Amino acid sequence: MKVIVADDEPMIRAGLEKILSKMDSNIVVIGSYSNGFDALTHINRLEDHELDVLITDIKMPKMDGLKLIEAVNDRSFAKLIFSGFSEFEYARKAIRCGVCDYLLKPIDKQQLAEVLQRIKGAVRRLEPEVLEETEVQEMNQGHHAIHSIKSLLLEQYDRNLELEYIAEQVGMSAHYVSRLFKQMSGSTITDHLIVIRIEKAKQFLTDHPHMKNYEIAQSVGYNDPVYFQKLFKKITGCTPKEYKKLHR
């Protein structure tokens, strides 16, 4: 599997290349660039069969990830984006441009591995024969449903989101939605929602240090501040109070 990586932070690029090399000996990073323009220059020299995956950050100099994705929208290789929590609106625009998935920073190795495995499986199926129209439609509906769910979680993270309510919003059964989300995103809906809530809590702690612990807990959807504090420490390794001190 041939991969091109684009991110303006050298440490992130190096870290991602290291993760990819250890993940699978068949994965080869054929290009690593600090901006979308340089990545696009390389891509334009390649035939579609010479590149399998483009992994790009959103915000970069010269050409950002969104413009890069738009520029290669008609190319057949897979496109992945990764971004910080606050950049999700950009990510949603990229999704409409044909991105197959997005990952939040810091990148979860297991989630990345599962996404690449799905891409590899799709490539293998496409090589010997063209997918039936109905199968392609099902794949597209599945990706659309997952992105709709992720958007819903991001927009309504402060609500008590029951699985039945989420399923109703995308017009599917609760059981199917739960299984589909796990299969296609690599995590459960609950775990994905927790990541969003904790990231939002970090923002509150940094941007609004005057807020009390229980106020932040309620703002991100937890009525029990003690449970919120335990969960925050489990995910981040420190309490909300400690996190606030570290990021003053």
Summary of the structure (lengths in Angstrom):
residues: 248
radius of gyration: 19.2
end to end distance: 42.9
largest distance: 60.2
contacts: 744
relative contact order: 0.08
helix: 60%
strand: 10%
